[in-house]
Amino acid sequence: MAERVILITGGAKRLGAEMTNLFIESGYYVLIHVRNSHAEAEHLLTEAKERHHRTCGDVLQADLSTSEGAFGLLEAVKNHSVVIENGLFGLIHNASFYQPIDVHNLQTNDMDELYGLHMRTPLLLSTGLFDHLVKGGGSIVGIIDTSWKRHWKGMTHYTATKAGLRQLLTNLAGEFAPRVRVNMIGPGAILAADWEEEHFNNVLRQVPLGRAGEPLDIAKATLHFLQTSHLCGEFLAVDGGWDLNMNQ
């Protein structure tokens, strides 16, 4: 029986780990890209193998903020035996990191790093793996965020490049149709970083559902986009209704 293969960038921790686990539980073979979290990814696969009595995926390591790392991952995926045989069913652009930097201290290398991670690499992987996605009947899902048209203090470098990723994938949805679908998800208040507790709590006070979301909410939304064949160019805010208050 042919494998259905999913590549997820940043797939070993936080939201990425939840997606990886749900994909495996749903019967997919998962290529887990990591930057530094190799041990965490191996742990996910070891536990999955014990549960399912089969090899459930593989780990690929690269620094996607650099062009060398992005090209290295592309070649590793294209030459992976399961991809050669089956193509790709899913490409999940999830890799990201963020720390606040005051706009007056923001350096060009800070922008370059996140430009590489949020825009250059997704474009390279999307175009470079296009034929493999066609072969596997696959689609692309980008994890954006809900900062669109909002001010987030100290996060200019992050929100600007995430906005760029949103527009990039919107364009690719039109360019790639009808052969490869492209969709996007914007997580709202799901997991807080240690440094953003105040911001996170401020957001929660504006969320109509009155609570934080769960990582599984993002994983299920991603799987829905992969499995629903008539969705293309869509942006889904998984934010508890926060967008309802944007113009208030």
KOLVEX-427518 format. One line per 2 residues: for each residue x, y, z of N, C-alpha, C, O. Coordinates in pm, whole numbers, plus 32768, in hexadecimal, padded with zeros to 4 digits. Layout:
X,Y,Z,X,Y,Z,X,Y,Z,X,Y,Z  ...
This chain:
8055,7F89,8000,8000,8000,8000,8059,807C,8000,80B7,8084,804F  803D,80DD,7FAA,808E,8156,7F9F,8082,81A9,801E,8017,81B4,805A
80F3,81E5,8045,80F3,8241,80B5,80BE,82C9,808A,80D3,82F4,8018  807A,830C,80E3,805D,839A,80D0,80BC,83E5,812B,80BE,83D2,81A4
810C,843D,80EE,817E,8479,8132,8166,850E,8149,813B,8555,80EF  8183,853B,81C3,8176,85C8,81E5,81FD,85FC,8217,823C,85BE,826D
8229,866D,81E1,829D,86B4,8215,826D,872A,8268,821F,877C,8238  829A,8733,82E3,8279,87A4,8339,82FA,87E4,8369,8350,87A0,83A0
8308,8866,8354,837D,88AD,8388,8360,88D6,8418,82F1,88FE,843A  83C8,88CB,846B,83B4,88EA,84F9,8350,888C,8539,82F4,88B9,857E
8360,880B,8523,82F8,87AC,8549,830F,8760,85CA,82CB,86FC,85E2  836D,878B,861F,838E,873B,8695,835F,8776,8718,835E,8731,877E
8336,87F5,8718,8311,8837,8796,8293,8889,8785,826F,88AE,8715  8250,88A5,87F5,81DD,88FE,87FA,8172,88D7,8792,814A,8863,878E
8145,8934,8741,80DC,8914,86DF,810C,88AA,867C,80BE,8854,8653  818A,88B1,8657,81BF,8850,85F7,81B7,87C1,8629,8195,8766,85DD
81D5,87AD,86A8,81CD,8726,86E1,813E,86F3,86E2,8126,867D,86C7  80DF,874A,8700,8052,8722,8700,8025,86F9,8674,7FDE,8697,8663
804F,8745,860F,802E,8721,8586,806F,869D,855F,802F,8647,8524  80EE,868F,8580,8133,8612,8560,80EB,859A,859B,80D4,8537,8556
80C6,85A3,8619,8081,8532,865A,7FFB,8515,8618,7FD9,84A0,8604  7FAE,857C,85F6,7F2C,8565,85B7,7F3D,8529,852C,7EF1,84D0,8506
7F9F,8557,84E0,7FB7,851D,845C,7FD9,8489,8467,7FA5,8437,841B  802F,8467,84C6,8055,83DB,84D8,7FDD,8388,8503,7FC6,831B,84CF
7F8F,83BD,8562,7F18,8374,8590,7EB3,8362,851F,7E63,8305,8521  7EB8,83BA,84BC,7E5C,83B1,844A,7E93,835B,83D9,7E55,834F,8370
7F07,831E,83EF,7F3D,82BD,8391,7FA5,82F0,8330,7FCA,82A8,82D3  7FD6,836C,8342,8036,83A5,82E6,80C5,838A,8312,80E1,8373,8388
811F,838C,82B1,81AF,8385,82CA,81E1,8415,82CE,81CC,8460,826F  8223,843C,833C,8243,84C8,8352,82DA,84E0,834E,8326,84A3,839A
8304,8538,82F6,838D,856A,82F5,8390,85E5,834F,8356,864C,832F  83D5,85D8,83C0,83D7,8642,8425,8457,8693,8413,84C4,8663,842F
8447,870E,83E3,84BC,8766,83DE,84D3,87A4,8467,8474,87CB,84AC  8553,87AD,848E,8578,87F1,850A,85F2,8849,84EF,863D,8834,8491
8601,88AB,8545,867C,88FC,8544,86DA,88C9,85AF,874D,88A5,8592  86AA,88C4,862C,86FC,8895,869C,86BC,8825,86EB,86FB,87EA,8743
863E,8806,86CE,85F0,87AC,8723,85F0,871C,86F0,8588,86DB,86E8  8666,86EC,86CD,8670,8664,8695,8643,85FB,86FB,85FB,859E,86D8
866D,860A,8778,8649,85A8,87DF,85B2,85A2,87F3,857A,8536,8803  8571,8616,87F4,84E0,861A,8806,8498,85D5,8792,8436,858E,87A7
84C9,85EB,8718,848B,85AA,86A4,849D,8513,86A9,843F,84C8,868C  8514,84E7,86CC,852D,8456,86D7,84D4,8418,8741,84A5,83A7,8732
84BD,8462,87AD,8465,842F,8816,83D6,841E,87E3,8395,83BA,8800  83A6,8481,8797,8320,8475,875C,8315,83F9,8706,82B1,83B0,870D
837A,83DF,86B4,8374,836D,8659,8385,82E8,86A2,8348,8284,867C  83D7,82E7,870B,83E8,826C,8759,8366,8244,879C,833E,81D0,879A
8323,82A7,87D9,82A2,828A,881A,8239,825F,87B4,81E9,8206,87CF  823A,829D,873E,81DA,8279,86D6,81F2,81EB,86A5,8193,81A0,868D
826F,81C6,8696,828E,813E,8668,8260,80D6,86CD,8231,806B,86A8  826F,80F7,874D,8240,809B,87B6,81A9,808B,87B2,8176,801E,87CC
8162,80F6,8793,80D0,80F0,878E,809E,80A7,8712,803E,805A,8719  80DF,80C0,86A0,80A9,8091,8621,80F5,801C,85E3,80CB,7FE4,857F
8167,7FF8,8620,81B7,7F86,85F1,81E0,7F98,855F,81DD,7F39,8510  8206,8011,853D,8239,802F,84B7,828E,80AD,84BE,8284,80FA,851D
82E1,80C1,845A,832D,813D,8450,82D0,81AB,841F,8294,819F,83B4  82C4,8215,846E,825F,827B,8454,8297,82FB,8416,824B,8356,83F4
831A,8302,8406,8352,837B,83CD,83E7,837F,83D7,8428,831B,83F5  841F,83F5,83BE,84AF,840A,83C1,84C9,849A,83EB,8470,84EF,83E3
8544,84B5,8417,856B,853A,8444,85D0,8576,83E2,8630,8534,83BB  85B8,85F3,83BB,8613,863B,8362,863B,86BD,83A6,85E5,8708,83D4
86BC,86D8,83AC,86ED,874B,83F8,8726,87B5,839A,8773,8796,833F  8700,8833,83B0,8733,88A3,835F,8710,8926,83A2,86AA,8931,83E6
8764,898B,838D,8748,8A13,83BA,8707,8A5D,8345,874C,8A88,82E8  8684,8A6C,834B,863A,8AA3,82D9,8640,8B3B,82D2,8606,8B77,8277
8683,8B7B,8330,8697,8C0B,8325,8707,8C2C,82C3,871A,8CA0,829F  8752,8BC7,8298,87BF,8BDA,8238,879A,8B99,81B3,8750,8B36,81B0
87CC,8BD0,8146,87B1,8B95,80C3,87F1,8B0B,80B9,87B9,8AB2,807A  8867,8AF9,80F6,88A9,8A77,80F2,8854,8A0C,8136,8846,899D,8104
881B,8A2F,81A9,87C6,89D0,81F0,8749,89AF,81A3,871E,893C,81A0  870E,8A14,8165,8693,89FD,8118,86AD,89A3,80A0,8661,8946,8087
8718,89BE,8057,873B,8969,7FE5,875E,88DC,8013,873E,887A,7FCF  87A0,88D2,8084,87C2,884E,80B9,8747,87FC,80DA,8742,8784,80BC
86E3,883B,8119,8668,87F4,8138,861F,87CC,80B9,85EC,875C,80AE  861A,8826,8058,85D8,8806,7FD9,8614,878B,7F9A,85CB,8731,7F6F
8697,8784,7F93,86D9,8711,7F56,86C2,8692,7FA7,86B0,8626,7F6E  86C3,869F,802C,86AC,8629,8081,8621,85F1,806B,8610,8577,8067
85BE,8647,805D,8535,8619,8047,8527,85DA,7FBC,84EE,856E,7FAD  855B,861E,7F57,8550,85EC,7ECD,8593,8564,7EBD,8567,8513,7E6B
85FC,854A,7F0A,8647,84CD,7EFD,861F,8464,7F64,865A,83F8,7F69  85BB,8483,7FB6,858E,8422,801A,853F,83B4,7FD5,84EC,83D0,7F7E
8558,8339,7FFA,851E,82C7,7FB3,8485,82C8,7FB7,8446,82A5,7F53  8449,82F0,8027,83B6,82EE,802E,8379,8359,7FD5,830B,8348,7FA1
83C1,83C8,7FC4,838F,8434,7F6D,83A1,840D,7EDB,8348,8426,7E8A  8412,83D2,7EB9,8427,83A3,7E30,83BB,8340,7E07,8389,8344,7D97
8397,82E9,7E63,8335,8281,7E44,82A4,82B4,7E46,8253,828D,7DF3  8286,830C,7EA5,81F9,8330,7EBC,81D5,83C1,7E9F,815F,83E2,7E98
8239,8417,7E8D,821B,84A5,7E85,81F8,84DA,7F0F,8210,8498,7F74  81C0,8554,7F13,8199,8594,7F92,8103,85AB,7F95,80C8,85DB,7F34
80C7,8589,8005,803A,85A7,8019,8028,862F,805D,7FC0,866F,804E  808D,865A,80A8,8082,86DA,80ED,8108,871B,8103,816C,86D8,811D
810A,879F,80F7,817E,87F3,811A,814B,885D,817B,80FA,88B2,8156  817C,8858,81F7,814C,88B2,825F,81BB,8915,8282,8223,88EE,82B8
81A4,8993,8263,8203,89FC,8286,81E5,8A2B,8313,8190,8A82,8328  822A,89F2,8373,820F,8A0F,83FF,8286,8A4D,8448,8273,8A90,84AE
82FF,8A38,8417,8377,8A64,845E,8373,8AFA,8479,8357,8B4A,841F  8390,8B20,84F4,838F,8BAD,851A,83D2,8BBC,85A1,83DD,8B5C,85ED
83FE,8C34,85BE,8429,8C56,8645,841A,8CEC,8656,841D,8D37,85F5  840A,8D17,86D2,83FB,8DA6,86E8,8425,8DCD,8774,840C,8D87,87D6
8467,8E3D,8779,8488,8E83,87F4,8473,8F17,87DA,848F,8F46,876B  8443,8F61,883B,842C,8FF0,8823,84AE,903D,8813,8510,9023,885A
84AF,909B,87B6,851F,90F7,87A3,84E4,9182,878F,8492,9197,8736  850C,91E0,87E1,84DC,9269,87D0,84FE,9299,8744,856C,9282,8712
84A0,92DD,8704,84B2,9305,8679,852E,935C,8666,8569,935C,85FA  8555,93A7,86CC,85CB,93FD,86C2,864D,93AE,86CD,86B8,93E0,86AC
8643,9332,86FA,86B8,92DB,8703,86B9,926E,8698,8713,921B,8693  8654,9270,8642,8646,9209,85DC,86B4,9218,8573,86C7,9283,853A
86FB,91AB,855A,876A,91AA,84FB,8741,9162,847B,86E2,9114,8479  878B,917E,8410,876A,913E,8390,8778,90A7,8398,872D,905E,8356
87D7,9077,83E7,87E7,8FE5,83F1,8771,8FA4,8438,8752,8F30,841E  872C,8FEF,8492,86B3,8FBB,84D1,8646,8FA7,8468,8600,8F41,8468
8638,9008,840F,85D5,8FFD,83A3,85FD,8F8F,8340,85A8,8F42,8313  867E,8F89,8320,86AD,8F25,82BF,8692,8E97,82F2,866A,8E40,82A4
86A7,8E81,8373,8694,8DFC,83AC,8603,8DCD,839E,85E9,8D5D,8373  85A5,8E26,83C3,8519,8DFE,83BB,84E4,8E03,832C,8489,8DB9,830A
851C,8E59,82D8,84FA,8E54,824A,851E,8DCD,8210,84D0,8D91,81C6  8595,8D9B,8232,85BD,8D18,8201,8561,8CAA,8232,853A,8C52,81E5
853D,8CAF,82B1,84EB,8C45,82EC,845A,8C4C,82BE,841E,8BE5,829F  8421,8CC4,82B9,8392,8CD3,829E,836F,8CE4,820B,82FD,8CCD,81E4
83D1,8D0C,81B8,83AE,8D28,812C,8406,8CDE,80C8,83D3,8C96,8071  848B,8CEF,80D2,84E2,8CB0,806F,84D5,8C17,8070,84C6,8BD9,8007
84DC,8BDC,80E7,84D3,8B4A,80F0,844B,8B15,80C3,8448,8AB5,8075  83D9,8B4E,80F0,8359,8B1C,80BD,834C,8B25,8026,8313,8ACC,7FE7
8380,8B91,7FEA,837C,8B9A,7F57,83D1,8B2E,7F19,83A5,8AEB,7EBB  844A,8B1A,7F4A,84A5,8AB5,7F13,8469,8A2A,7F1E,846B,89DE,7EBE
8435,8A07,7F94,83FD,8981,7FA7,837E,896E,7F54,8368,8902,7F1C  832B,89D4,7F4D,82AD,89C7,7F04,82C5,89B1,7E6F,8287,895A,7E31
831E,8A01,7E35,833A,89F1,7DA6,8390,8976,7D8C,837B,892F,7D2A  83F1,895D,7DE3,844C,88EC,7DCE,840A,8865,7DE0,8437,8802,7DA6
83A0,885F,7E30,835C,87E0,7E4A,82D6,87D7,7E00,8286,877D,7E1A  82BE,8834,7DA6,823E,8839,7D5E,821F,87B4,7D1A,81B2,877E,7D2A
827D,877F,7CCE,8264,8701,7C85,8249,868D,7CE4,81FA,8634,7CC4  828A,868E,7D57,8274,8623,7DB9,81E9,8631,7DF9,81AA,85CC,7E19
81BC,86AB,7E0B,8134,86C0,7E3C,80CD,8694,7DD5,8068,8658,7DF9  80E6,86B0,7D56,808C,8683,7CEC,8085,85EA,7CEC,8019,85B0,7CE5
80F9,85AB,7CF5,80FD,8518,7CF4,80AF,84DC,7D6A,806B,8477,7D5A  80BA,851B,7DDF,8079,84E6,7E57,7FEC,8519,7E6C,7FB0,84FC,7ED3
7FB7,8565,7E0C,7F31,859E,7E20,7F2C,85FA,7E97,7EC9,85FE,7EDF  7F99,8646,7EAB,7FA9,8690,7F27,7F87,8723,7F1F,7F66,8758,7EB4
7F8F,8764,7F92,7F73,87F3,7F9E,7FD1,8830,8005,801A,87EA,804B  7FCC,88B5,800C,8022,8902,8065,7FCC,894A,80CC,7F61,897E,80AB
7FFB,894B,8149,7FBA,899A,81B2,8025,89ED,81F7,808A,89B8,8224  800E,8A70,8200,8069,8AC9,8246,802F,8AF6,82CA,7FBA,8B1D,82D2
8080,8AEF,8333,8055,8B20,83B6,8082,8BB2,83C0,80F8,8BCF,83CF  8022,8C0B,83B7,803F,8C9A,83BA,802B,8CC9,844C,8066,8C8E,84A7
7FDC,8D2D,8463,7FB2,8D55,84E9,7F3E,8DB7,84D8,7F0E,8DCD,8469  7F13,8DF1,8544,7EA2,8E4E,853D,7ECE,8EDE,8557,7E80,8F2F,858A
7F4A,8EFD,8535,7F7C,8F86,854A,7F5A,8FE4,84D7,7F76,905B,84DF  7F1E,8FAF,846D,7EFD,8FFF,83F6,7EAF,907C,841E,7E47,9071,845E
7EE0,90F3,83F8,7EA3,9175,8413,7E9C,9197,84A8,7E4E,91EE,84D1  7EEE,9153,84F9,7EF5,9172,8587,7F82,919F,85AB,7FE4,9174,856E
7F8B,91F4,860F,800C,921C,8646,8032,91BD,86B6,7FE2,91A4,8710  80AD,9188,86B1,80E0,9130,8719,8168,9167,8742,81C9,9158,86F9
816E,91A7,87B3,81E4,91F1,87DE,8261,9197,87E0,8260,9129,8817  82CB,91CA,87A2,834A,9183,87A2,8353,9111,8740,83B6,90C7,8740
82ED,90FF,86EB,82E9,9089,8694,82E5,90AD,85FF,82B2,905F,85AE  831A,9122,85DB,8317,914C,854E,8356,90E4,84F2,831F,90C6,8488
83C8,90AE,8519,840F,904D,84C6,83BE,8FCE,84B1,83C0,8F93,8445  8378,8FA5,8519,8328,8F29,8511,82A7,8F3E,84C2,828A,8EF2,8465
825A,8FA5,84E6,81D8,8FB7,84A7,81E4,8FDF,8414,8190,8FB9,83C2  824C,902C,83F2,825E,9056,8367,827C,8FDE,830D,8247,8FD3,829F
82D2,8F84,833D,82F5,8F10,82E9,8285,8EA8,82E8,8274,8E60,8286  8238,8E9F,8354,81C3,8E47,8352,8159,8E7D,82F1,8116,8E2F,82AD
814B,8F01,82EC,80EF,8F3C,828B,811F,8F20,81FD,80CF,8F06,81A3  81A2,8F24,81EA,81DA,8F01,8168,81BD,8E71,8142,81A0,8E54,80CE
81C6,8E17,81A4,81A7,8D8B,8189,8115,8D7A,8162,80F4,8D2C,8109  80BE,8DC4,81A4,802F,8DBB,8182,8018,8DE4,80F1,7FD0,8D9F,80A9
8055,8E52,80C6,8042,8E7D,803C,8087,8E1F,7FD9,8053,8E04,7F6D  80FD,8DED,7FFF,8143,8D8C,7FAA,80EB,8D13,7F8E,80DC,8CE9,7F1C
80B1,8CDB,7FF7,8060,8C62,7FE7,7FDC,8C80,7FA0,7FA8,8C2A,7F58  7FA7,8CF9,7FB3,7F30,8D20,7F67,7F4F,8D20,7ED1,7EFF,8CEF,7E81
7FC1,8D56,7EAD,7FEA,8D55,7E21,8000,8CC7,7DEE,7FD6,8CA4,7D80  8043,8C74,7E3F,805E,8BEB,7E13,7FDD,8B9C,7E01,7FD5,8B45,7DAA
7F78,8BBB,7E53,7EF8,8B76,7E42,7EC1,8B8B,7DB6,7E8C,8B2F,7D78  7ECE,8C06,7D84,7EA1,8C22,7CFC,7EFD,8BE9,7C93,7ECF,8BB5,7C2D
7F80,8BF1,7CAA,7FE2,8BC0,7C49,7FDD,8B28,7C3C,7FEB,8AF3,7BCE  7FCA,8AE2,7CAA,7FD3,8A4F,7CAC,7F50,8A0A,7C86,7F51,8997,7C5C
7EE0,8A50,7C96,7E5F,8A12,7C77,7E58,89F3,7BE1,7E8C,8A40,7B90  7E1B,8984,7BBA,7DCF,8926,7C0E,7E20,88AD,7C3E,7DE8,8852,7C7A
7EA3,88AB,7C25,7EEF,8831,7C3F,7F16,881F,7CD1,7F1B,87AF,7D04  7F32,888F,7D16,7F57,8888,7DA4,7F0C,88F5,7DEF,7F15,896B,7DCC
7EC3,88CF,7E55,7E78,8930,7EA4,7ED3,896E,7F0F,7F30,892E,7F3F  7EB7,89ED,7F32,7F02,8A33,7F99,7E9F,8A7A,7FF6,7E47,8AC2,7FC7
7EAD,8A64,8079,7E57,8AA4,80DC,7EA9,8AD1,8154,7F1E,8AAE,8161  7E6B,8B20,81AB,7EB2,8B5D,821C,7E5F,8B59,829B,7DE4,8B5D,8297
7EA5,8B52,830C,7E65,8B51,838F,7EA7,8BBB,83E6,7F21,8BC8,83E7  7E55,8C06,842F,7E88,8C6A,848D,7E64,8C45,851B,7DF3,8C5B,8546
7EC1,8C0C,8566,7EA4,8BF0,85F4,7E93,8C71,8643,7EDF,8CD0,8631  7E31,8C73,869A,7E21,8CE2,86F7,7E6B,8CC5,8777,7EDE,8C98,8773
7E2C,8CDE,87E8,7E6A,8CC5,886A,7E63,8C30,8887,7DFE,8BFD,88B8  7ECF,8BEB,886A,7ED6,8B59,887D,7F3E,8B38,88E8,7F1E,8B01,8951
7FBC,8B59,88CB,8029,8B41,8929,8076,8BC2,893C,809C,8C03,88DA  808E,8BE8,89B8,80D9,8C63,89D4,816C,8C44,89E8,8190,8BE1,8A29
81C1,8C99,89B0,824F,8C94,89D3,8262,8CCD,8A5F,820B,8D13,8A93  82D4,8CAD,8A9D,82EC,8CDA,8B26,82E7,8D72,8B32,82B9,8DA8,8B97
8316,8DB8,8ACA,8324,8E48,8AD2,82A4,8E95,8AAF,82A0,8F0F,8AC1  823B,8E50,8A7D,81C6,8E98,8A49,8148,8E82,8A9C,80D9,8E8E,8A68
8157,8E63,8B1B,80E1,8E45,8B6D,807F,8EB9,8B71,8006,8EA5,8B68  80B3,8F34,8B7E,8059,8FA8,8B85,800C,8FB9,8B02,7F93,8FCE,8B03
8052,8FB1,8A92,8011,8FBD,8A0F,7FAA,8F4E,89FC,7F3B,8F66,89CE  7FD0,8ED5,8A20,7F79,8E61,8A10,7EF7,8E74,8A60,7E8A,8E5A,8A2D
7F04,8EA1,8ADC,7E8E,8EB7,8B30,7E38,8F29,8AFC,7DBD,8F24,8B07  7E76,8F90,8AC3,7E2A,8FFD,8A86,7DD6,8FCA,8A11,7D63,8FF3,89FF
7E11,8F72,89C1,7DC8,8F38,8951,7D51,8EE6,8984,7CE3,8EF1,894F  7D68,8E95,89EA,7CFD,8E40,8A1E,7C85,8E90,8A4C,7C14,8E62,8A41
7C9D,8F08,8A81,7C2D,8F5B,8AAD,7BD7,8F8A,8A39,7B66,8FB6,8A4E  7C0C,8F82,89BF,7BC1,8FAC,8948,7B86,8F37,88FA,7B40,8F4B,8897
7BA2,8EBE,8925,7B75,8E47,88DC,7AE6,8E25,8905,7ACD,8E09,897A  7A87,8E26,88A8,79FC,8E08,88CB,79E8,8D83,8913,7991,8D78,8969
7A37,8D1D,88F0,7A26,8C9D,8934,7A5F,8C9F,89C2,7A44,8C44,8A10  7AAE,8D05,89E3,7ADA,8D18,8A6C,7B44,8CB9,8A9E,7B54,8CA8,8B17
7B8B,8C7A,8A44,7BF1,8C19,8A6E,7C59,8C0A,8A00,7C43,8C2F,898D  7CCA,8BD3,8A27,7D32,8BB3,89C5,7D0A,8B38,8975,7CBB,8AE5,89A3
7D41,8B2D,88FD,7D2C,8AB5,88AE,7D8E,8A49,88D6,7DE3,8A5C,892D  7D82,89D6,8895,7DDA,8964,88AD,7E2D,8949,8831,7DFD,8960,87C2
7EA9,8919,8840,7EF9,88F3,87CC,7EB0,8893,876E,7EC3,8898,86F4  7E5D,883C,87A7,7E13,87DE,8754,7DB4,8826,86F6,7D95,87F2,868A
7D83,889D,871B,7D2C,88EA,86C2,7D75,890B,863F,7D3A,8903,85D3  7DF3,8930,8649,7E42,8950,85D3,7E60,88D2,8583,7E59,88D3,8508
7E81,8867,85C8,7E9D,87E9,8583,7E24,87B9,8534,7E31,878D,84C2  7DAE,87C0,8570,7D35,8793,852C,7D14,87EC,84B5,7CE8,87BB,844D
7D28,8870,84C4,7D0E,88CB,8455,7D6C,88AE,83E0,7D43,88B1,836C  7DEA,8891,83FF,7E4C,8872,8397,7E25,87F2,834E,7E29,87ED,82D3
7DFF,878C,8399,7DD7,870D,835B,7D59,8720,8306,7D4B,86E2,829D  7CFF,8776,8333,7C86,8793,82E5,7CAA,87CE,825C,7C70,87A6,81F7
7D07,882B,8259,7D32,8865,81DA,7D73,87FC,8180,7D5C,87FC,8107  7DC2,87A3,81B9,7E04,873B,816A,7D9F,86DB,812C,7DB0,86AD,80BC
7D37,86BE,8177,7CDB,8654,814D,7C61,8686,8100,7C19,8635,80C5  7C49,8708,80FE,7BD2,873E,80BB,7BFB,8778,8035,7C3D,87E0,8030
7BD5,8736,7FCA,7C10,8751,7F47,7BD9,87CB,7EFE,7C0B,87ED,7E93  7B72,880E,7F36,7B3A,8881,7EF0,7B54,8904,7F3C,7B09,8965,7F2D
7BBD,8905,7F8C,7BE7,897E,7FD2,7C6B,89AE,7F97,7CCC,8962,7F92  7C6F,8A2A,7F6B,7CE8,8A61,7F2F,7CED,8AF9,7F45,7C89,8B3E,7F2F
7D5F,8B2B,7F71,7D70,8BBA,7F86,7D2B,8BEF,8002,7D18,8C67,800F  7D06,8B96,805E,7CBC,8BC0,80D5,7D1A,8BE2,8149,7D84,8BA6,8159
7CF0,8C43,8198,7D33,8C63,8216,7CD0,8C4B,8287,7C65,8C88,828A  7CF4,8BF4,82E4,7C9C,8BD2,8354,7CDB,8C03,83D5,7D48,8BD6,83FB
7C97,8C5E,8418,7CC4,8C8E,849A,7C8D,8C33,8507,7C14,8C31,851F  7CE4,8BE9,8547,7CBC,8B91,85B6,7CD9,8BDF,8636,7D3F,8BCA,8678
7C7D,8C39,8659,7C9B,8C9E,86BF,7C2B,8CB5,8722,7C2C,8D1A,8769  7BCB,8C5C,8729,7B5F,8C6C,878A,7B04,8CE2,8770,7ABC,8D0E,87C9
7B07,8D17,86F3,7AB4,8D88,86D1,7AF6,8E10,86E4,7AB3,8E77,86DB  7B79,8E11,86FE,7BBF,8E8F,8717,7BAD,8EF4,86A4,7BA2,8F6C,86BB
7BA9,8EC1,8629,7B99,8F19,85B7,7B17,8F67,85BA,7B0C,8FCF,8579  7AB4,8F38,8603,7A35,8F81,860D,7A47,900A,864B,79F8,9065,8632
7AAF,901A,869B,7AC6,9097,86E3,7B2E,90F0,86A1,7B56,9156,86D9  7B5B,90CB,8627,7BC9,9114,85E9,7BA7,91A8,85D4,7BFD,91FE,85E9
7B2F,91C6,85AD,7B0B,9250,858A,7AC3,929A,85FB,7A8D,9307,85E7  7AC2,925E,8670,7A7E,92A2,86DE,7ADC,9300,872A,7AB3,9341,878A
